[in-house]
Amino acid sequence: MPDLHAATRSPSTPANHPAAGLAEEQRAAKALIDLLHQEQAMLINADLDSLTMVTERKAPIVALMSELATKRHRALAAMGFAASEAGMQAWVDSKANGLALYPEAASAYIALLAMARQGKEINRINGLLINTHMMRNQSALNVLRVQTSGGTFYGPDGQATSRSKGRGLVVG
C-alpha cells in the first residue's frame, strides 16, 4: 500500500488552509478505489475467503479520509465557510479564497469529487455482487433445509417413508 502521509501539501500551502490536504485525500481515495476494484474481482471470482483481508485494509484508509475531510472542514469554518462539502464548493467558487495563490486547489478538489463518485459507484456494484452471493447461499440453504412439517424420507431399507409430526399413539 502506498504511503498516504507522504508530502501532503505544497510547501507554500499553509497547514490550516482548505487546500492543504487535498493531495493526501486524493492518494487515500485512489488507494480505496484500488481496494474496491480488488474486492470486486474477488466477488466476481467468488474468492470470498480473501475478502476479509481487503476489508481490513479498507478501514484505516476510510478513517484517514474522514480525518482529512474533518481538517478541511475546520479550515473552511475558520475562513467563514460552511464546514461541509457545500462549503468547500462555495470556497472553490469564491473569488476571495486565495485560489490565485493556490491555483491547483480547484482542480484538485474537482478531481477528488470525481474519485468519490467513482468509489461510490464501485461500492454500489460490489454491494450488488454481495447481494447476489447472499441470495445464492440462501437458495442453497433452502434446498438443504430439512422440512420439519413432514416430508418424504428414506428409511434404512431404502424405501420412501413419510415422517409424521408429533408422537404416535401407544396403546398398551
Backbone as JSON, one array per atom type, in Angstrom:
{
  "sequence": "MPDLHAATRSPSTPANHPAAGLAEEQRAAKALIDLLHQEQAMLINADLDSLTMVTERKAPIVALMSELATKRHRALAAMGFAASEAGMQAWVDSKANGLALYPEAASAYIALLAMARQGKEINRINGLLINTHMMRNQSALNVLRVQTSGGTFYGPDGQATSRSKGRGLVVG",
  "N": [[0.85, -1.17, 0.0], [0.52, 2.27, -0.76], [2.39, 5.01, 0.73], [0.4, 6.98, 2.43], [0.73, 9.3, 3.8], [2.77, 10.81, 2.83], [4.32, 13.8, 1.83], [2.03, 15.87, 1.93], [1.13, 18.36, 1.08], [1.75, 21.29, -0.89], [4.79, 23.12, -0.42], [4.19, 25.83, -0.14], [1.59, 26.01, 0.73], [-0.32, 26.78, 3.49], [-0.72, 24.88, 6.52], [-3.22, 25.07, 7.71], [-5.01, 25.6, 5.71], [-7.75, 25.2, 3.43], [-6.98, 23.79, 1.14], [-4.8, 22.36, 1.87], [-4.67, 19.54, 2.5], [-5.56, 18.25, 0.22], [-4.1, 16.79, -1.74], [-3.25, 14.58, -0.28], [-5.73, 13.54, 0.4], [-6.57, 12.78, -2.15], [-4.69, 10.75, -2.72], [-5.41, 8.88, -0.77], [-8.04, 8.36, -1.57], [-7.55, 7.2, -4.06], [-6.17, 4.88, -3.25], [-8.23, 3.62, -1.86], [-10.08, 3.21, -3.94], [-8.6, 1.45, -5.51], [-8.54, -0.76, -3.77], [-11.28, -1.3, -3.69], [-11.68, -2.14, -6.3], [-10.14, -4.49, -6.21], [-11.66, -5.9, -4.35], [-14.0, -6.19, -5.84], [-13.12, -7.86, -7.92], [-12.55, -10.16, -6.43], [-15.1, -10.78, -5.54], [-16.42, -11.31, -7.96], [-14.98, -13.54, -8.8], [-15.69, -15.24, -6.83], [-14.01, -15.48, -4.62], [-14.24, -15.58, -1.73], [-12.96, -15.95, 0.68], [-10.74, -14.27, 0.71], [-11.77, -11.77, 1.04], [-11.91, -10.72, 3.63], [-9.33, -9.8, 4.18], [-9.16, -7.62, 2.43], [-11.16, -5.98, 3.46], [-10.09, -5.4, 5.97], [-7.94, -3.84, 5.18], [-9.21, -1.67, 4.06], [-10.42, -0.23, 6.14], [-8.51, 1.48, 7.69], [-7.88, 3.32, 5.7], [-10.3, 4.54, 5.07], [-10.75, 5.74, 7.55], [-8.61, 7.56, 7.61], [-9.33, 9.18, 5.44], [-11.66, 10.33, 6.44], [-10.63, 11.76, 8.61], [-8.99, 13.62, 7.24], [-10.91, 15.02, 5.74], [-12.33, 16.16, 7.84], [-10.39, 17.91, 8.9], [-10.14, 19.62, 6.68], [-12.72, 20.68, 6.62], [-12.74, 22.05, 9.06], [-10.84, 24.03, 8.51], [-12.19, 25.39, 6.52], [-14.38, 26.38, 8.01], [-13.01, 28.1, 9.71], [-12.41, 30.05, 7.93], [-14.81, 31.16, 7.46], [-16.65, 29.74, 5.95], [-19.12, 27.18, 5.31], [-18.74, 24.19, 7.16], [-18.45, 21.83, 5.39], [-19.01, 19.76, 2.43], [-20.45, 21.34, 0.71], [-19.66, 23.83, 1.63], [-16.98, 23.72, 0.89], [-17.24, 23.71, -1.86], [-18.37, 26.23, -2.19], [-16.2, 27.73, -1.3], [-14.31, 27.1, -3.29], [-15.61, 28.26, -5.47], [-15.59, 30.91, -4.74], [-14.28, 34.2, -5.15], [-12.59, 35.4, -3.42], [-10.96, 33.63, -2.11], [-8.3, 33.05, -2.23], [-7.41, 31.46, -4.3], [-5.82, 32.29, -6.31], [-3.33, 32.17, -5.24], [-3.18, 29.47, -4.81], [-3.65, 27.81, -7.24], [-3.97, 25.17, -8.03], [-5.76, 24.1, -6.31], [-8.57, 24.18, -6.92], [-8.79, 22.45, -9.16], [-7.77, 20.15, -8.0], [-9.69, 19.62, -6.05], [-11.94, 19.19, -7.66], [-11.08, 16.89, -8.97], [-10.93, 15.18, -6.77], [-13.63, 15.0, -6.07], [-14.57, 13.64, -8.33], [-13.25, 11.22, -7.99], [-14.48, 10.38, -5.66], [-17.08, 9.96, -6.58], [-16.57, 7.86, -8.36], [-15.61, 5.86, -6.59], [-17.91, 5.51, -5.05], [-19.67, 4.41, -6.95], [-18.35, 2.0, -7.64], [-18.46, 0.77, -5.16], [-21.23, 0.5, -4.92], [-21.77, -1.36, -6.96], [-20.29, -3.5, -5.96], [-21.79, -4.02, -3.7], [-24.12, -5.02, -4.92], [-23.05, -7.36, -6.01], [-22.37, -8.72, -3.66], [-24.91, -9.05, -2.59], [-25.96, -10.8, -4.52], [-24.39, -13.09, -4.04], [-25.28, -13.64, -1.45], [-28.0, -14.22, -1.9], [-27.74, -16.51, -3.5], [-26.51, -18.24, -1.68], [-28.56, -18.38, 0.24], [-30.54, -19.64, -1.25], [-29.31, -22.13, -1.66], [-29.2, -23.02, 0.98], [-31.93, -23.22, 1.5], [-32.62, -25.36, -0.14], [-31.21, -27.4, 1.08], [-32.28, -27.47, 3.6], [-34.01, -29.25, 6.04], [-37.29, -30.14, 5.94], [-39.47, -29.71, 8.51], [-42.09, -30.14, 8.66], [-42.91, -32.54, 7.88], [-42.01, -34.65, 5.44], [-41.01, -36.52, 2.59], [-38.89, -39.14, 3.34], [-36.1, -41.37, 3.32], [-35.94, -44.6, 4.53], [-33.97, -47.0, 6.49], [-34.06, -49.24, 4.87], [-34.07, -48.23, 2.35], [-36.47, -47.55, 1.28], [-39.11, -45.25, 0.58], [-40.42, -43.25, 3.12], [-42.86, -41.63, 5.12], [-42.55, -38.92, 7.24], [-44.0, -38.25, 10.19], [-45.59, -35.6, 12.03], [-45.23, -34.91, 15.44], [-46.07, -37.23, 18.16], [-46.66, -40.72, 17.98], [-49.58, -42.75, 18.7], [-49.67, -44.77, 21.5], [-50.8, -47.84, 22.48], [-51.54, -49.8, 25.21]],
  "CA": [[0.0, 0.0, 0.0], [1.34, 3.47, -0.83], [2.45, 5.84, 1.92], [-0.62, 8.01, 2.24], [1.08, 10.51, 4.56], [3.94, 11.45, 2.23], [4.2, 15.11, 1.17], [0.6, 16.09, 1.8], [0.77, 19.65, 0.52], [2.89, 22.01, -1.45], [5.46, 23.88, 0.65], [3.64, 27.17, 0.01], [0.22, 25.96, 1.25], [-0.33, 26.68, 4.95], [-1.35, 23.65, 7.02], [-4.61, 25.31, 8.07], [-5.7, 26.05, 4.5], [-8.61, 24.12, 2.92], [-6.32, 23.04, 0.09], [-3.58, 21.73, 2.4], [-4.67, 18.08, 2.49], [-6.22, 17.7, -0.96], [-3.26, 15.78, -2.39], [-3.3, 13.37, 0.55], [-7.09, 12.99, 0.22], [-6.57, 12.11, -3.45], [-3.94, 9.48, -2.59], [-6.23, 7.96, 0.02], [-9.17, 7.96, -2.41], [-7.01, 6.27, -5.06], [-5.9, 3.61, -2.56], [-9.53, 3.0, -1.59], [-10.63, 2.75, -5.22], [-7.84, 0.24, -5.87], [-9.04, -1.86, -2.93], [-12.65, -1.63, -4.13], [-11.52, -2.95, -7.52], [-9.71, -5.82, -5.77], [-12.83, -6.51, -3.73], [-14.9, -6.55, -6.92], [-12.57, -9.04, -8.59], [-12.74, -11.29, -5.52], [-16.53, -11.12, -5.55], [-16.72, -11.9, -9.26], [-14.36, -14.87, -8.83], [-16.17, -15.95, -5.64], [-12.88, -15.68, -3.71], [-14.8, -14.95, -0.55], [-12.01, -16.05, 1.81], [-9.8, -13.15, 0.65], [-12.46, -10.5, 1.28], [-11.58, -10.21, 4.97], [-8.08, -9.05, 4.06], [-9.45, -6.33, 1.79], [-11.94, -5.19, 4.42], [-9.16, -4.91, 6.99], [-7.1, -2.8, 4.57], [-10.04, -0.5, 3.76], [-10.79, 0.51, 7.35], [-7.65, 2.62, 8.02], [-7.93, 4.33, 4.63], [-11.55, 5.29, 5.28], [-10.53, 6.57, 8.74], [-7.73, 8.67, 7.19], [-10.11, 10.09, 4.59], [-12.56, 11.06, 7.33], [-9.79, 12.71, 9.35], [-8.58, 14.69, 6.33], [-12.09, 15.83, 5.43], [-12.63, 16.95, 9.04], [-9.42, 19.02, 8.93], [-10.51, 20.56, 5.62], [-13.94, 21.36, 7.05], [-12.36, 23.01, 10.1], [-10.17, 25.16, 7.83], [-13.25, 26.16, 5.86], [-15.13, 27.09, 9.05], [-12.16, 29.19, 10.19], [-12.44, 31.09, 6.9], [-16.17, 31.67, 7.36], [-17.46, 28.91, 5.06], [-19.74, 26.03, 5.96], [-17.82, 23.07, 7.37], [-19.06, 20.73, 4.65], [-18.63, 19.75, 1.01], [-21.06, 22.54, 0.12], [-18.77, 24.93, 2.0], [-15.78, 23.61, 0.06], [-17.61, 24.16, -3.21], [-18.51, 27.69, -2.11], [-14.84, 28.26, -1.21], [-13.71, 26.98, -4.63], [-16.3, 29.21, -6.34], [-15.38, 32.27, -4.24], [-13.16, 34.95, -5.74], [-11.74, 35.91, -2.35], [-10.46, 32.5, -1.33], [-6.86, 32.87, -2.37], [-7.08, 30.47, -5.31], [-4.72, 32.81, -7.12], [-2.12, 31.66, -4.6], [-3.24, 28.01, -4.84], [-4.47, 27.52, -8.42], [-4.2, 23.74, -8.16], [-6.78, 23.68, -5.35], [-9.87, 23.94, -7.56], [-8.72, 21.23, -9.98], [-7.57, 19.03, -7.08], [-10.97, 19.33, -5.42], [-12.79, 18.59, -8.7], [-10.59, 15.52, -9.16], [-11.32, 14.43, -5.58], [-15.07, 14.71, -6.21], [-14.71, 12.6, -9.35], [-12.81, 9.97, -7.37], [-15.53, 9.99, -4.71], [-18.18, 9.38, -7.38], [-16.1, 6.56, -8.87], [-15.6, 4.94, -5.47], [-19.3, 5.23, -4.68], [-20.24, 3.51, -7.96], [-17.73, 0.68, -7.47], [-19.01, 0.23, -3.93], [-22.62, 0.11, -5.22], [-21.7, -2.61, -7.73], [-19.84, -4.54, -5.03], [-22.96, -4.36, -2.88], [-24.97, -5.89, -5.73], [-22.39, -8.67, -6.08], [-22.52, -9.35, -2.34], [-26.31, -9.46, -2.51], [-26.1, -11.98, -5.38], [-23.83, -14.22, -3.3], [-26.16, -13.94, -0.33], [-29.21, -14.88, -2.42], [-27.34, -17.85, -3.93], [-26.32, -19.03, -0.46], [-29.86, -18.61, 0.84], [-31.2, -20.67, -2.07], [-28.68, -23.41, -1.35], [-29.66, -23.41, 2.31], [-33.33, -23.63, 1.4], [-32.64, -26.69, -0.74], [-30.67, -28.35, 2.04], [-33.02, -27.42, 4.86], [-34.94, -30.36, 6.26], [-38.62, -29.66, 6.25], [-39.94, -30.36, 9.73], [-43.53, -30.35, 8.58], [-43.15, -33.88, 7.35], [-41.71, -34.78, 4.03], [-40.63, -37.88, 2.26], [-37.52, -39.5, 3.69], [-35.79, -42.75, 3.0], [-35.62, -45.38, 5.71], [-32.76, -47.81, 6.38], [-34.21, -50.22, 3.79], [-34.06, -47.53, 1.08], [-37.83, -47.28, 0.85], [-39.63, -43.97, 0.97], [-41.32, -43.23, 4.26], [-43.31, -40.29, 5.49], [-42.25, -38.57, 8.63], [-45.16, -37.55, 10.72], [-45.34, -34.64, 13.09], [-45.74, -35.3, 16.75], [-45.85, -38.6, 18.62], [-47.69, -41.68, 17.63], [-50.4, -43.21, 19.81], [-49.23, -46.05, 22.03], [-51.88, -48.49, 23.22], [-50.89, -50.85, 25.96]],
  "C": [[0.89, 1.24, 0.0], [1.34, 4.22, 0.5], [1.52, 7.01, 1.72], [-0.28, 9.31, 2.96], [2.24, 11.27, 3.95], [3.56, 12.76, 1.57], [2.75, 15.48, 0.89], [0.21, 17.42, 1.18], [2.01, 20.3, -0.08], [3.52, 22.84, -0.33], [4.83, 25.25, 0.88], [2.22, 27.19, 0.55], [0.25, 25.82, 2.76], [-1.12, 25.45, 5.4], [-2.82, 23.85, 7.36], [-5.45, 25.84, 6.91], [-6.57, 24.9, 3.98], [-7.95, 23.26, 1.85], [-5.16, 22.18, 0.6], [-3.56, 20.22, 2.27], [-5.27, 17.45, 1.26], [-5.4, 16.61, -1.65], [-3.29, 14.48, -1.6], [-4.69, 12.72, 0.45], [-7.18, 12.23, -1.11], [-5.83, 10.77, -3.39], [-4.75, 8.44, -1.83], [-7.41, 7.46, -0.81], [-8.72, 6.97, -3.48], [-6.75, 4.9, -4.44], [-7.21, 2.88, -2.27], [-10.15, 2.45, -2.87], [-9.91, 1.48, -5.68], [-8.32, -0.96, -5.06], [-10.46, -2.27, -3.33], [-12.62, -2.46, -5.42], [-11.07, -4.37, -7.17], [-10.89, -6.59, -5.18], [-13.8, -7.0, -4.82], [-14.41, -7.8, -7.64], [-12.75, -10.29, -7.73], [-14.2, -11.74, -5.49], [-16.92, -11.8, -6.85], [-16.18, -13.32, -9.34], [-14.77, -15.74, -7.65], [-15.01, -16.33, -4.71], [-13.24, -15.01, -2.38], [-13.87, -15.0, 0.66], [-11.05, -14.85, 1.84], [-10.46, -11.81, 0.98], [-12.13, -9.89, 2.64], [-10.33, -9.35, 4.93], [-8.33, -7.67, 3.45], [-10.21, -5.42, 2.75], [-11.04, -4.61, 5.49], [-8.28, -3.79, 6.45], [-7.9, -1.54, 4.27], [-10.27, 0.37, 4.99], [-9.84, 1.67, 7.67], [-7.66, 3.7, 6.94], [-9.18, 5.18, 4.78], [-11.4, 6.21, 6.49], [-9.66, 7.78, 8.4], [-8.52, 9.68, 6.36], [-11.06, 10.93, 5.44], [-11.8, 12.12, 8.12], [-9.39, 13.9, 8.48], [-9.75, 15.61, 5.97], [-12.47, 16.71, 6.62], [-11.68, 18.14, 9.16], [-9.77, 20.08, 7.88], [-11.75, 21.35, 6.03], [-13.65, 22.39, 8.15], [-11.7, 24.25, 9.49], [-11.2, 26.02, 7.13], [-14.03, 26.99, 6.88], [-14.33, 28.28, 9.57], [-12.14, 30.35, 9.2], [-13.85, 31.64, 6.68], [-17.08, 30.89, 6.41], [-18.08, 27.77, 5.86], [-18.73, 24.88, 6.04], [-18.41, 21.81, 6.72], [-18.55, 20.75, 3.21], [-19.26, 20.94, 0.29], [-20.21, 23.77, 0.43], [-17.5, 24.92, 1.17], [-16.08, 24.09, -1.35], [-17.77, 25.67, -3.23], [-17.13, 28.35, -2.04], [-14.17, 28.23, -2.58], [-14.31, 28.03, -5.57], [-16.04, 30.67, -5.95], [-14.17, 32.93, -4.9], [-12.17, 35.39, -4.67], [-11.07, 34.79, -1.55], [-8.97, 32.27, -1.46], [-6.48, 31.82, -3.4], [-5.98, 30.98, -6.25], [-3.39, 32.32, -6.56], [-2.03, 30.13, -4.71], [-4.1, 27.56, -6.02], [-4.79, 26.04, -8.58], [-5.35, 23.27, -7.26], [-8.11, 23.35, -6.01], [-9.84, 22.64, -8.38], [-8.52, 20.0, -9.09], [-8.89, 18.63, -6.42], [-11.93, 18.69, -6.43], [-12.38, 17.14, -8.95], [-10.99, 14.64, -7.97], [-12.8, 14.07, -5.63], [-15.32, 13.61, -7.24], [-14.31, 11.24, -8.79], [-13.86, 9.46, -6.38], [-16.71, 9.36, -5.45], [-17.8, 8.0, -7.9], [-16.12, 5.51, -7.76], [-17.0, 4.54, -5.05], [-19.94, 4.24, -5.66], [-19.66, 2.1, -7.84], [-18.31, 0.0, -6.24], [-20.46, -0.24, -4.14], [-22.64, -1.23, -5.96], [-21.26, -3.76, -6.83], [-20.98, -4.97, -4.11], [-23.92, -5.28, -3.63], [-24.37, -7.29, -5.84], [-22.51, -9.43, -4.76], [-23.95, -9.86, -2.18], [-26.57, -10.71, -3.35], [-25.56, -13.22, -4.68], [-24.74, -14.62, -2.14], [-27.42, -14.67, -0.8], [-28.88, -16.3, -2.86], [-27.15, -18.76, -2.71], [-27.65, -19.35, 0.22], [-30.62, -19.67, 0.07], [-30.63, -22.04, -1.79], [-29.11, -23.91, 0.02], [-31.11, -23.89, 2.28], [-33.46, -25.03, 0.82], [-32.2, -27.73, 0.28], [-31.47, -28.45, 3.34], [-34.0, -28.58, 4.94], [-36.28, -29.76, 6.66], [-39.16, -30.41, 7.47], [-41.44, -30.61, 9.69], [-43.87, -31.69, 7.95], [-42.92, -33.9, 5.86], [-41.35, -36.22, 3.78], [-39.16, -38.08, 2.57], [-37.32, -40.94, 3.3], [-35.34, -43.45, 4.27], [-34.37, -46.2, 5.47], [-32.84, -48.85, 5.26], [-34.22, -49.57, 2.41], [-35.43, -47.2, 0.55], [-38.29, -45.92, 1.38], [-40.57, -44.13, 2.15], [-41.75, -41.8, 4.49], [-43.01, -40.07, 6.95], [-43.43, -37.78, 9.14], [-44.74, -36.58, 11.82], [-45.87, -35.21, 14.4], [-45.44, -36.75, 17.08], [-46.98, -39.49, 18.15], [-48.45, -42.11, 18.89], [-49.92, -44.58, 20.21], [-50.38, -46.63, 22.84], [-51.25, -49.67, 23.96], [-51.74, -51.72, 26.73]]
}
